[in-house]
Amino acid sequence: MTSTASSIDLSARPARPVLALVLALLSVPGSMLTWDTLPGGGFVWGCPLAVAAIVLGIQARRRAETGRGKALAAILIGGAMVAMMTVWAIAESL
């Protein structure tokens, strides 16, 4: 009795949309939890993650055929975090 194992090609799955979504999701606690607790607050921890998520999400939307929904979610979440940090910084300075 012989069995054949089918191979799964994981290289066909684009990593950019998934990475963009992970960075966007990490920017949420990176901006909210560190705002008043660490020096620099959300701008040091959350903002770079959000900007990287936006950039990778835009690149993934342009290049990838699959994962466009994840890329769009990353762009929206990253944009919301950047907007939230901007509003918080303005409100804190008043």
C-alpha positions as CSV (number, residue, x, y, z in Angstrom):
1,M,0.0,0.0,0.0
2,T,1.6,3.2,-1.1
3,S,0.6,6.7,0.0
4,T,1.4,9.9,-1.7
5,A,1.6,13.1,0.2
6,S,0.5,16.2,-1.6
7,S,2.6,19.2,-1.2
8,I,1.3,22.5,-0.2
9,D,2.8,25.6,-1.7
10,L,2.8,28.3,0.9
11,S,5.0,30.6,-1.1
12,A,2.0,31.6,-3.2
13,R,0.4,33.4,-0.2
14,P,1.4,37.0,-0.1
15,A,2.8,38.0,3.3
16,R,2.5,41.8,2.8
17,P,-1.3,42.1,3.6
18,V,-1.0,39.9,6.6
19,L,2.0,41.8,7.9
20,A,0.3,45.1,7.3
21,L,-2.8,43.9,9.3
22,V,-0.6,42.7,12.2
23,L,1.2,46.0,12.4
24,A,-2.1,47.9,12.3
25,L,-3.5,45.7,15.1
26,L,-0.3,46.2,17.1
27,S,-0.5,50.0,16.7
28,V,-3.8,50.1,18.7
29,P,-2.3,49.0,22.0
30,G,0.9,50.7,21.0
31,S,-0.8,54.0,20.9
32,M,-3.5,53.7,23.6
33,L,-1.6,51.9,26.4
34,T,1.6,53.9,26.1
35,W,0.1,57.3,25.8
36,D,0.5,58.5,29.4
37,T,2.8,55.7,30.7
38,L,5.9,55.9,28.6
39,P,8.0,58.9,27.5
40,G,6.9,59.9,24.1
41,G,3.7,58.0,24.5
42,G,1.8,56.8,21.5
43,F,4.0,58.7,19.0
44,V,7.0,56.6,19.8
45,W,5.3,53.2,19.9
46,G,2.0,53.4,18.0
47,C,2.7,55.9,15.3
48,P,5.6,54.1,13.6
49,L,3.5,50.9,13.6
50,A,0.5,52.6,12.1
51,V,2.5,54.4,9.4
52,A,4.2,51.1,8.5
53,A,0.8,49.4,8.3
54,I,-0.5,52.1,6.0
55,V,2.5,51.9,3.7
56,L,2.5,48.1,3.5
57,G,-1.3,48.1,3.1
58,I,-1.1,50.5,0.1
59,Q,1.7,48.4,-1.4
60,A,-0.3,45.2,-0.9
61,R,-3.4,46.7,-2.5
62,R,-1.4,47.6,-5.5
63,R,0.6,44.4,-5.9
64,A,-1.3,41.5,-4.5
65,E,-4.2,39.7,-6.1
66,T,-5.2,38.1,-2.8
67,G,-5.4,39.7,0.6
68,R,-6.8,43.0,-0.6
69,G,-9.4,43.0,2.2
70,K,-6.7,42.6,4.9
71,A,-4.7,45.4,3.2
72,L,-7.7,47.7,3.3
73,A,-8.3,46.9,6.9
74,A,-4.7,47.7,7.7
75,I,-5.0,51.0,5.9
76,L,-8.2,51.9,7.8
77,I,-7.0,50.9,11.2
78,G,-3.6,52.5,10.8
79,G,-5.2,55.7,9.5
80,A,-7.6,55.7,12.4
81,M,-4.7,55.4,14.9
82,V,-2.8,58.2,13.3
83,A,-5.9,60.4,13.4
84,M,-6.6,59.5,17.0
85,M,-3.0,60.3,18.1
86,T,-3.2,63.6,16.3
87,V,-6.5,64.5,18.0
88,W,-5.1,63.4,21.4
89,A,-2.0,65.5,21.0
90,I,-4.0,68.6,20.0
91,A,-6.4,68.1,22.9
92,E,-3.6,67.6,25.4
93,S,-1.9,70.8,24.3
94,L,-5.0,72.9,24.9
